Amino acid sequence: MAHPEPPLHLGIDATNIRQGGGVTHLSQLLAAGDPQAAGIDRVTVWAGASTLASLPVRPWLALRRPAWADAGLPRRLLGQQFQLPGALARAGCDVLFSPGGTLPARARLPMVTMSQNLLPFEPREALRFGRFSPMRFKMRLLRLSQGRSFARADGVIFLTRYAQAVVQRQVRGGVRASALIPHGIEPRFLQAPRPQRDFAAFTAQSPLQLLYVSILMPYKHQAEVAQAASLLRAQGLPVRVRFIGADWGDGGAQLRRLFQVLDPAQEYLHWSGAEPFDALHRHYQAADACVFASSCENLPNILIEAMAAGLPIACSDRGPMPEVLGEAGVYFDPDQPRQIADALLQLARDAALRARLARAAWQAAQDYAWSRCARDTFGFVASVVRRRRAAAAQ
């Protein structure tokens, strides 16, 4: 007679997750999840103060803030490698989940990690930061550390098939087991597509309102989008582009200088910096269309947000973008402003096309649910433990 599996205690290392999509993923995973359905009766998270403050209150969830989790990067790395394994053992954890992509070398329990950042594994994209830049050096170090972690892990979660293929080609010895589990989308972003205005309705007083949301990093191509808007204005198309995204390095200064050249009167190019994530859905609701010009993504959350908002989308043809958007958008080479302009003009001229693409994108976005992400994540973690125990019993 088979005995029931004992419930598991899951430890989560979030000490290297401090902002952005990583924090959103963890907080939504714990808010939407029912780990007990997968046989996990307790979850303990180790993280810094700001990350812990974003997590929900659940009866099965315990939060731990080691002193080193709020220290500088070298101290955090040392703490993760040399102090976290002891903390996991003292807490009685049965399995470790490290969504940040790096595993402690000394831990003896089953381990699952995630690939959330593809930039370390796409060297040509990292080169956009400069051949001798600190950022490029950092990406090389991350490729080495994450590559070792992916090879040692009992299981690795990937967000897209594209990312899975790119990373697995570069992991020496391969990956033992993997699962494809995309992120979800918050319901507040979901908005049924609106009626589309005819081309003649775009005027100087009521232009085509375009939105581009992304941090100002070189592979996001805000400059090329601005140049494309300038080309459209020269062709007589009334268009206005709003850029939303945090500054990075001297990206903001460079973008302002470009705006001064292309649009000295500040008529159609606007950058408002970072906006609160809790209010971001309102900016999608105010736009006529969205442009997404990134050339390096693991899973483009911003693209999914635009899809959920029921917007027609002009999109980069690089990376996983065609996998995510499918036939629900028009595509361009993000390095070519003329191609970006042509794609936007195609959308602007054809209201029926905009309506069809917006509907298709909105429907595709329904598949991205945090409840599904949480169910599949906890289920995969539990399956990894069962496989390892079965192998040890043989």
N, C-alpha and C positions, 0 to 999 in steps of 0.2 A: 504493500500500500504506500503510495507516494505521500510524503509529508509536505504540508504547505510551506512555501518559502517564508523565512522570517522577514519582518519589515526592515527596510533599509534606512540608514541615516546618511543623507547626502550632504557633503560639504561643498560649498561654492567659494572659490577664490576669486574675489572681485577687487583685490588690492591694486591691480593695475588698470582698473576701470574707473575713470574720474569724471568724464563728461561725454556729451554727445550721444550718438547712437548706442554705444555700449551700455550706458546707464539706462536709456530708454528700454533697450532689450531686456535687461535684467529686471527692472521694475515691472514691466508689463508681463514678463514671464511668470513672476511670482504673484502678480495680482490676478492673472487669468487662469493660473494653473490649479490643478487638483493632484498633487503628487501622490496622494494616498491611493488614487485609482491605479497607479503604476506600482504600488507596493512600497512606496517611500513614505514613512510616517513622520520623519523629522528632516528639516533642512536647516543648516547653519551656514550663514554667510559671513565671511571675513572681508572687510572693506574699510576705506577711510570714511571720515565723518560725513562729508557731503554726499557720497554715494549711499550710505546707510540711511540718510535723511529722506532719500527719494523712494525708499522701499515701503511696501504696504505692511500693515499689521495682520499677521495670520497666527492662529493658535499653534501651528506646526513649525513656525519660523522663528529661529533665534539669530540675533545679530551680534557680531563680535568686531570690536575695533581695537586691533593691536596698535601699540604706539608707533611702530615703524610704518604703518599703512598711510600715515599723513606726513611722512618724512620725504626727503628728496629722492630722486629716482635711484641713485646707487644704494641708498639705505633700504628702499622698498625691495629692490632686487635681492639684496642679501637676506632680508627678512623672509621673502617668498621662498628662497632656496633652502635656508637653514633653520628657520623658526616655524614656518607654517607646517612642515611635516609633523613636528612634535605636537603642535596644537590640534591637528587632525586626529592624531592617535589618542591624545588625552580626551578629546570630545567623543571618541568612539565612532568616528565616521567609517562607513563601509565603502564609499566611493567618493572621488573628487571630480567636480565639474569646474573647469577653468575656462570661462567664456572669453577671456582676454587673449588666449592663444599660446600662453607659456606655462609649462608645468614645472613643479619642483623636482629636481633630479633625485632627491633622497626619499621621496614618498614611496611606500610599498603597496598601497591599496590600488584598486582599479581606477583608471583615470580617463576622463573624457574632456576634450577641448573643442574649440571652435575656430574656424577661419573667418574673421570679420574684416580684415584689412588686406586687400589684394596688392596694394602699392609695393610692399617688399618683394613680391614675386613677379613684378612687371618692371624690370630694370630700365627699359626705355622710357617709361612714364616717370620713374624717379629721377631720371636724367634731366627732366624739365626744370628741376630745382637748381641745376648747375652741376657741372662735372665734379667740382671739389667742394660742394656745399655740405654743411652739417646734416641737412635733411637726407641727402643721398647716402651719407655714411650711416645714419641711423637706420635707413631702410635695409642696408646690407647686413647690419647687426641683427635686425629683426628677422630677416630671411634665414640667417643661421640659427637663431634661437628658436624661432617658431618651427622651422624645418625639423630640428631635432625633437621638439615636443610632439609634432605630428607623427613622427616615426615611432616614438616611444609610447604614444597614447594607445589605450585599448579601443578607443573610438574617436572619430573626428566628425564634427557636424559642419557641413558646407551649406551655403545659402543659395547658390545657383549652380547649375551644371557647368557653366563656363568657369567659375572659380574652382570648382572641384577638379576640372581637367587641368587648369593652369598649375594649381598647387601640387597635385599628385605627380605631375611630370618632374617636379623639382625636389621631391622628398626622397632622399636616399633610402633604399630598402622598401619604399612604398608605405601605404597606410593599412593597418590591420583590418579595420572596419570603419565604414563611414555611413552617414545618413544625409539626405538632402532635406533640410528643414528651413524654409524661408521665414523671415520675420512676419509680423502681422501689421495691421493698420488700425489706428484708433477710430472708433465710429464717428467721431466729430469731423473727420475729413470727408466722410461719405456724403456726397451731394449729387442727386440725379442731374444728368446733363440738362442745360438750359437751352431754350431756342437760340439759334445762331442768327446773327445779323447778316444781311446781304452785304456784298462788297461795297455797294454804293452808300451804305449807311456809315462807313468809316470816313469821318471828316476831321478837319483840324480841331473842331470843338469836341468831337467824340471819336478819338482815334482808336485803333486796334490796341488794346491793352495787353501787353505781354509780360509774363512774370518768369524770372529765373531765380531760383533759390539755391544757393551753394556757398560754402566758404571760399574765400578768395585765394585759392591755390592755383598754381600754373596749369594743372591738368583739368581744371574746371572751365577754362576758355571763356571767361567773361569778356576779355578784350575782343575776341573774334565775334562774339554776339553783338557787342557794341558797334563794331565795324559793319556787321551785316545790317543792323538797324540804320546806320548812316547810308548804306547803299540803297535801302528801301526808301528812305526819305528823299534821296536824290532822284528816284524813279517816281516820286509823287505819292507814295503810299503813306497816309497819316498813321504813324505807329509810335507808340510810347513803350519803353521797356523799363520795368522796375526790377532792379537787382536787390535781392535780400541775402545777406550772408555775413558772417563774422570776418573781420580783417585778419590777415595772416602775413607776417613779415612786412614787406613794403608794398603788398598787393593793393591796399587801399590807396596809397599815394600814387601808384602807377595808374590805377583806374581813374582817379580824379584827373590826372594829367591828360589821359586819353580823352576823357569827357570834355575837357576844356578845348581840345583841338577839334573834336568832332561836333560838339554841341555847346559852343561858348555861351549861348543864351539859355542853356539848361531847359530846353523845351521838351526833349524826348528821352533823355538818358538820366536815370535817377538810381542812386545807390543809398539805401537807408541803413546799412550795417546789419548787425544781428538783430533779430526780432525775437521776442519771447516765444518759445515753442508752444506754449499753451494758447497763443493767439494766432498761430501761423495759418490755421485753416481759414480764417477770415480773409487773408490775402489771396488765397486761391479762389475764394468765392467772388472776389472783386475783379478777377482777371477774365479776359476773353480767351486766352490761350496760354500755354506754357511752353517754354523752351528749356531743354535739358542738354547741355553741351559737354558733359564730362567725358573724358576718355579713359578713366580707370575707376571701376567700381567693383565691389564684391556683390552686394545687392543694393541697387540704388533706391533708398527709402524715399528720397524726394520725388523720384519718378513715380513711385507707387502712390504717394500722396496726391500728385497731380492727376493720376488716373482715377483715384477715388473721388476726387473733386469734380469729375465729369467734364474735364477740359480737353479740347483738342491739343495735341502735343506734337511739336517738332523736336526730334531727338537725335543725339549722337548715334552713329552706327557702330561704335566700338564696344568691346567688352560684352557684358551680359545684357546690355540694353535691348537688343533685338529679341533675346530670349524672354525678357520680362514684358515688354510692350507688344511683341508680336506684330500683327498686321494692323494694330490700332494707332499707328502714328506715321508720320513722314520722317525720313531719315536724311542725315547729312554727315559729311566729314567735318569733325569739329575744328580741324586745323585750317579749314577753308571758309573764310567769311562769305564768299560768293555762293557756295553751296548752302550755307545757313540761310542766306537771304532768299535763295531760290525756294527752299523748303517752306519758309515763312510766307512767301508770296503765293505759293501753291495753296496753303491753308487760307490765306486772306481772300483769294479770288473765288473760292468754292465753298459756299455755305453748306451745301449738301454733304460735301466731303468732311467738313468740320463736324457736322452733326453725326455722321456715321462713325467717324473715328472716336469722337467723345463717348458715344454710347458703347462702342466696343471696349474702350479703355476702362470705362466705369464697370462694365460687366466683368472684365478680367480682374479688377481690383477686389472683387468680392471673395476671391480665393485666399486673400491675405488676411487671416484672422489670428489674433493673439491666442485665442483659445486653442486653435489647432496647433500653433507653434508650441505652446506649453505642453499639450497632450503628447505630441510627438517627441519633444525633448525629454521629458521625464520618462516616457516609454523607452526611448533609445538608451538612456543612462541605465535604467533597470536591466535592459537586455544585455548590456555590456557586462554587468556584474554576473548575471546568470551564466553567460558564456564562459567567463573566466573561472567561475566556481566549477562548472561542468568539466572544463579542461583540467583543472587541478584534481578533480575526483577520479579521473581516468588513470 
